[in-house]
Amino acid sequence: MQKIAQVIVDVPAMQVDRPFDYLIPEAWRDIVCPGMRVSVPFGNRALQGFVVGTSDSSEFSKLKEIREMMDLAPVINEELLSLGDWIAEETLAYRITAYQAMLPAALRAKYEKYFVLLDTANDEAERLFEGYETMDWKKAEQLGALPTLQKWLKNGTVDLVYQVKTKVTKKTMRAVRSLCSVQQLEDAIAGLSKSAKAQIKILQFFQVFDGDYITVKELRERVQTTDATIQKVASLGLIEIFDQHVSRDPYENHDFEASKPLPLLPDQQAARDAIVNSAQTGNQETFLLYGVTGSGKTEIYLQSIEAVLAEGKEAIVLVPEIALTPQMVERFKSRFGKQVAVLHSALSAGEKYDEWRKIEQGKAKVVVGARSAVFAPFMNLGIIIIDEEHETSYKQEDNPRYHARDVAIERAKRHGCPVVLGSATPSLESFARAGKKRYTLLELPTRVNDSALPEVTVVDMSEELRNENRTEFSAVLLEKIKERLAKKEQVVLLLNRRGYSSFVMCRDCGYVVECPNCSISLTYHQAHNQMKCHYCGYQEAVPHHCPSCESEQIRYFGTGTQKVQESLAKLIPEARVIRMDVDTTSKKGSHEKLLNQFRDKEADVLLGTQMIAKGLDFPDITLVGVLNADTMLHLPDFRASEKTFQLLTQVSGRAGRHLLTGEVIVQSYNPEHYSIQYAKMHDYLGFYHHEMRVRKMGSYPPFYYLTLINVSDENEMKAVRTIQEITQFLQGKLGPDAIILGPVPSSIARIKNKYRYQCIIKYKVEPQLNAELKNILQHYQKEQVKGLTITMDVQPFVMM
């Protein structure tokens, strides 16, 4: 009887965004199941696809056969397959795009596959592998051995390894194993001359060694021998030297000291009990854990996870990117050891793949990771935690444009488990949902050690200018830094760079050097004396004369971390400074290395961009200085005030977290702005109520939903005409309460030589909106092939 597979093929286009029927060859009928990848003929080429279902019949009579199986076990389980369909629907993405987003890069590239024999005591397997350790997939296919290997894969006799060409190579190390029994080794020793002492020592070692193999390096050290001697013994056929495949653990060289649960304060205990109760009753509940900085949210996460693991379930912890604040990884590894897998962008493709395999094989029970870790292939989820839930990095900015918080809540519904959103400055949307009882609010109003929140002083920088102070530091901040250095305490200086860059301008005529492909000024990079466009990658050298008026008065404006470091060295030469920005943290592991140097008191001042604003917990930080608090306030973004308040509150929370009292100096040209004033008073509720009034007047979230539509094309008139047509079409389809803003040029009117126009839809309830937006995408399919780009972002976080 024939068996049919329904396959989603790897073509991100609307007309093929549905399953296609393929015949499963007879040899694979009992093997192919949903979640596996297969190679199928599509048109005149072979494509990768995902099996999403199987059946015994098809409405089509002539079916093509699956060409090749790419997996023996599903790489996406059934829950994640249905989650992928949900994401595609919610974000207007293609199903193939949603599935690909769930997999590590190693599974998206070209690769070779081979089986590794794990159980050498299995005679049948030994015969099949002909004494070799590995077998190529193609050979296994030729031998008709795939069904047997699938059975062995399940019981642990073999493993299937993907080796990606060019991208990921398997990591191997030289290893040694004995080929003889203890008695045979004894006989071999007796047969060697007494002068072969070094060889005898090696054989004696293997008489008592009870492991499968030992690395060449370790054997050299333990027996005090040389490579040449090991080779000599191997040439006698007594031991074997071979390449052993090893799993890449990015944290294998870290020595994490085991930690024990700390006693909880009453508020912490109540929060932990509510979360654990929800997890144990299988009741899906979303908790908003709102606690001031230093109130012990991490300890609640750890103890809640401990309870979940005791029930035999698994946990996902999401933290904002920045190479995953190393301290967070350390806390989880210290508590749960090897049960923790870590997923983030600073890992190599191979390390990511190995960590993902650890999860898939059930060797890890806790995942700590950035946004995409929400897709960890767990089968029995018990809790999902999102730390710093207000962070915008949880929203993906390209297809599929999902928000990790929404995906987490959807996954939790399927597993009947709680979601915990933690923050000292929750997003307005989350706090409003807690107010409406859609989320359960858990509050931690005090710091763990009862230390007071730091005192915040706001300095008016306009006043400093009037007093002839042209440096980046106000007089009071300089004075406070000197005081801290004298007391051997530490200082954190934040240069708020988000939405702010150094640009090159002529002081005579005001000409600003712009990118020839994009409507944006080039950013000055002092390290290479280059100007770069952060949108299309264009770069050029800094001109000596103004291209407009030929003046030599062409200078760069804006304050970069490097410039601040130089100024600090002139003003306080004795200060030891560690700088953390994109330039100093681009190398792998540099982020953690710099923080460790600061922790070990190798520096007095940590100067950095917003990557240092959160997660730092060092006892000797007593002063935090924010050099330019208001650079984000003037961005064309309705969340600008909220982002400013959050950043100032977060960075203030780095000071005085332990025994020493902390102080914060905020420098601003706009000191009376409400977001700065509420941050000064640590008054989240005051800010929340003020900002909610502003949002209500402007019809913005959380009172309205938003969808941003952006159209771009090299032909400006075509872009204008298309956005006008879309706007007119939607005006006839939306309800009377919906508001359409635009069409207008985007804030950055041109990127990569494409003109950009946009409109924003504000609405409360529009059940048909997604269907209408899909109709629009379908209508312009042919135009999009010719270069027109239409992007639709449901609930956008970047308005530019």
Secondary structure, DSSP 8 states (H G I E B T S, - for coil): ---EEEEEES---GGG-S-EEEE--GGGTTT--TT-EEEEEETTEEEEEEEEEEES--S-SS--B--EE--SS-SS-HHHHHHHHHHHHHHT--HHHHHHHTS-GGGTS-EEEEEEE--TT-HHHHHHTTT-SEEEHHHHHHTT-HHHHHHHHHHTSEEEEEEESSS---EEEEEEEE-S-HHHHHHHHHHS-TT-HHHHHHHHHHHH--SS-EEHHHHHHHHT--HHHHHHHHHTTSEEEEEEEE---TTTT------------HHHHHHHHHHHHHHHHT---EEEEEE-TTS-HHHHHHHHHHHHHHTT-EEEEE---TTT-HHHHHHHHHHHGGGEEEE-TTS-HHHHHHHHHHHHTT--SEEEESGGGGG---SSEEEEEEETTT-GGGB-SSSS--BHHHHHHHHHHHHT--EEEEESS--HHHHHHHHTTSSEEEEE-S-TT-----EEEEEEHHHHHHTT--SSS-HHHHHHHHHHHHTT-EEEEE---TT---EEEETTT--B-B-SSSSSB-EEEGGGTEEE-TTT--EEE--SS-TTT--S-EEEES--HHHHHHHHHHH-TT--EEEESTTTT-STTHHHHHHHHHHTTS-SEEEESGGGSSS---TTEEEEEES-TTTTTTSS-TTHHHHHHHHHHHHHTTSS-SSS--EEEEEES-TT-HHHHHHHTT-HHHHHHHHHHHHHHHT-TTSSEEEEEEEEESSHHHHHHHHHHHHHHHHTTS-TT-EEEEEEEEEEEEETTEEEEEEEEEES--TTHHHHHHHHHHHTHHHHHTT-EEEEEES-S---
